[in-house]
Amino acid sequence: AQSVTQLDSHVSVSEGTPVLLRCNYSSSYSPSLFWYVQHPNKGLQLLLKYTSAATLVKGINGFEAEFKKSETSFHLTKPSAHMSDAAEYFCVVSNMNRDDKIIFGKGTRLHILP
Amino acid sequence: DTGVSQDPRHKITKRGQNVTFRCDPISEHNRLYWYRQTLGQGPEFLTYFQNEAQLEKSRLLSDRFSAERPKGSFSTLEIQRTEQGDSAMYLCASSLGVGPSGANVLTFGAGSRLTVL
């Protein structure tokens, strides 16, 4: 079975400073990992996905995530936060090459301070 | 095709009433998923279909919940005898299943918000 833990329920950063949202996972098989973003009153949008092609994955809006198997982590980063990044972020895990159910973390709300 | 559509977007009902939500997936997607999201929580898996076959149901899905996808296209999620605890956002997503990259990428609808009074 797969599971995912987002280590922070809320993160606050100042505009222009780096963002780090932490995620740890467990999976019985090789994992597929994703980050989704949910803006207020908007649908869930895929930010990026990891599928074993490269451990550093680039997504939309300047976000990146690095897969670290030894640490079972898939943390999301951005070098410089923008006010428009304020949203809820979800780390998601499924099993690579298997059509199993897809599990979401509880989410991290990102606050951007002016 | 403009994406995954859900209807209605908002539903307010009295406890004990039945409600039904509809999801129209992206037309070429053979997989369809239902999730439930409550305030401050991540989406919780409810069930999913491959074409018309319902492949898995969560333990969250009590006997009052039923989902169908009769022709492998749109899906309905019905809640009978609603309770206040059913108040949540019900999300639908569709996908092509595992693609060449090995990942199953979901596309979500905007959700149907249920309020049970």
Contacts between the chains, C-beta under 8 A, distances in Angstrom:
chain1	res1	chain2	res2	distance
A	6	B	42	7.9
A	9	B	40	8.0
A	32	B	102	6.3
A	32	B	103	4.1
A	32	B	104	6.8
A	34	B	103	7.5
A	34	B	105	7.5
A	36	B	108	7.9
A	42	B	110	7.4
A	43	B	108	4.9
A	43	B	109	6.3
A	43	B	110	4.5
A	43	B	111	6.7
A	44	B	43	7.4
A	44	B	91	7.2
A	44	B	93	7.8
A	44	B	106	7.9
A	44	B	108	4.2
A	45	B	108	7.8
A	46	B	105	6.4
A	46	B	106	7.7
A	46	B	107	7.8
A	49	B	101	7.6
A	49	B	103	5.3
A	49	B	105	6.3
A	50	B	103	7.9
A	51	B	101	4.2
A	51	B	102	4.8
A	51	B	103	4.4
A	52	B	102	6.6
A	53	B	101	7.0
A	90	B	42	5.3
A	90	B	43	7.3
A	94	B	103	7.4
A	94	B	104	5.7
A	96	B	102	4.6
A	96	B	103	7.1
A	97	B	98	5.7
A	97	B	102	4.7
A	98	B	98	6.9
A	99	B	31	7.3
A	99	B	50	7.2
A	99	B	55	7.9
A	99	B	97	5.2
A	99	B	98	5.6
A	99	B	104	6.2
A	101	B	45	5.0
A	101	B	48	6.5
A	101	B	56	5.8
A	101	B	58	7.9
A	102	B	33	7.2
A	102	B	45	7.0
A	102	B	104	6.5
A	102	B	106	6.3
A	103	B	45	6.6
A	104	B	35	7.5
A	104	B	42	3.9
A	104	B	43	4.7
A	104	B	44	7.4
A	104	B	45	7.8
A	105	B	42	5.3
A	106	B	40	8.0
A	106	B	41	5.8
A	106	B	42	4.7
A	107	B	40	7.6
A	107	B	41	7.1
A	107	B	42	4.8
